[in-house]
Amino acid sequence: MRDCLYLFLFMLHFSTGCIVSNEQQTIVITGYTGASVVLPCSCADPQSTVGTFTWHFQQGNQWIQVFQDEKYSGRLVLFDELSPTNLSLLISDLRTNDQGYYRCMTETNIFTDVVLNVKGCDLAENRRTVAVTGYSGESVVLPCSCTELLAKPEHIQWKYFKEHQYKEIYPNKQIENYKNRVKMFNPNTPGNLSLHISALTTEDQGDYQCVVSSQQVLTVRLRVEEKTPVHTISLTTHQPSHLTQDSTTLQLELIPQHHTPQFVFILLGVFCSVLFLALLAFICWRCIGSRNAKKVTTDGEELKREQDNQDDVMYSTVVHVKTASTPAHTHSDPAELTEYASINIKP
């Protein structure tokens, strides 16, 4: 009896089919023109069995199957072959008219809705004129870009005003002079529509247009200037006729420098630093020398002062004579007593 119950529940489980996730809910997805987007839809139970399911697009008050609409031809991919319960839809090469409401519906009329918003290319400098300067013989980039760099415009044209009308130079070259000279500047960024022109000539000067649509146009005014000429000086030295009759010509190219090279400022800074250190060392040396000279002078003055003190000492001899009282008729030599005394005479 229990086994029969398990079998009944098992059969009931698979008979219900796929119940999509986010049932009766609306999911909002944002995409960009020219890119791809995935509209999510899957079974809530990965073990469920999927019978049939469809994707619809709302057009007015009707729901139209996307695989039956010609505008989606070659741009739709399903994931159910790789994962049976993954019912998501991939739309490539998005266009602005792909925007709207989509519905993923299973055979049991259980569905989930997806709102797709598609952002297109709006020129950053729409209806304006941008001035650009180039030089003959070099390359130049004419700027043009979308406000959304991930958005690729459905159509892009570059035109050049010649003979009183604009003629296309990219992607089709209606002017022979631009063949093999123009290309997109950064093809890896969909929203960067800038045009690269190589080998400029004065004939390239004029007005260009970056055209995305009739309402999205940017004008670029190109000015081409002559490159600064290179001055050449020829020095001819004639050899003596008895050696050779040929002349040797030395070509010296003098290229005018409009800007001082950066290394000159670096050398000037280093020189000033060394000069400052040398001046600082000289000042220190003079201070030390003055201090030593002052010390020597002080020692000399003290030595001289000691010598002067010694010279000021004077020795004198004092003789004391003592005579004894004797009769006048008696003569005797006086007894002399000599003492030395030092007298310090201050000036």
PyMOL commands that set and color helices and strands:
alter all, ss='L'
color gray80, all
select helices_A, chain A and resi 2-15+66-68+70-72+96-98+176-178+202-204+262-311
alter helices_A, ss='H'
color red, helices_A
select strands_A, chain A and resi 26-32+37-39+53-59+62-65+76-78+89-91+100-106+111-119+129-135+140-142+157-162+165-170+182-184+195-197+206-213+216-225+231-238+247-254+313-322+335-344
alter strands_A, ss='S'
color yellow, strands_A
deselect
rebuild
show_as cartoon
